[in-house]
Amino acid sequence: MGRILIIGAGGQLGTVLTNQLKEWYGEDQVIASDLRNNGSFTGHFELIDATDYQRIEEVVQQYQVEEIYHLAAILSANGEKNPLGTWDMNMKTLFNVLEVSRLNGVKKVFYPSSIAVFGSEVVKQNTPQASFLNPSTVYGMSKAAGENWAQYYFQKYGLDVRSLRYPGVIGYQSLPGGGTTDYAVDIFHRAVEGTHYTCFLEADTTLPMIYMEDAIRATIALMQAPAESIKTRMSYNLAGMSFSPKEIAAVIQKTYPDFTISYAPDFRQQIASSWPQSIDDSPARSDWGWKPMYDLESMAADMIKQLKKEYILFE
Ligand code: AKB
């Protein structure tokens, strides 16, 4: 098998995915890349600014890359601070990856989409995969457009692009940056370090979420599935669990009864309110056997167990 390149390997998902792919395929098979080297990577690492076509092509040719995971993007909340810049960055990096892949014999591309593609036109509960997409953020607009481009490259050039619509991803291994669902990671860090948490969403804002272990398992399963079982070349809905800040705080308080939370909603509330509350992922389940392992209780138990080890080390 040819080598795998991860663009945006230093991000929340990339950090964990890179290590998992190394375990699956061997350290030498995987090339991590990002704008900066945060020093955490063993094995191959290359500096790549994904807006630079030549640089991606250089690395793809140097390592004879056959699979690319394109994880670099500006997320929902940060994206609203610079709408045109976000569109430029999210679209340019995708076009670069698709074109480099098409012209350099890359066989498979993974493109992460998001629940941010959904807007006011969808049913909020069990939102179906084939829904009308009218996203409320530039990030969501870029992902909805990206899904169409993924399908276009598959249909026009036969490039095997696969995609998942991630809900908010919760993990202990890395921190999210600039998203609307970031609170669901921050809250655990505050609880375990024993401080108060001020939430930027209202208490009852229910959103779809997934534990990192499940998100990574789904990603690798999708990429390993036989091509004939991939029935959508837009993007698969992916679900794990759904909860509100009030509900997650109550679960945390079972372990930390003194944990306190208050609510100071900011501009991210409007984004969250435009998103579904739960997701129907039955196509992923029937097409390539997806099934989440973690619910709210088991996710919270593992997050607390893992973060405790980290915070004890820093005491
Ligand atoms: C965000 O909050 O922007 C992301 C996402 C749901 O895509 N975590």
Boltz pocket constraint, residues with backbone or C-beta under 6 A from the ligand:
constraints:
  - pocket:
      binder: B
      contacts: [[A, 75], [A, 76], [A, 77], [A, 113], [A, 114], [A, 115], [A, 116], [A, 139], [A, 166], [A, 167], [A, 168], [A, 169], [A, 178], [A, 179], [A, 180], [A, 181], [A, 182]]
      max_distance: 6.0
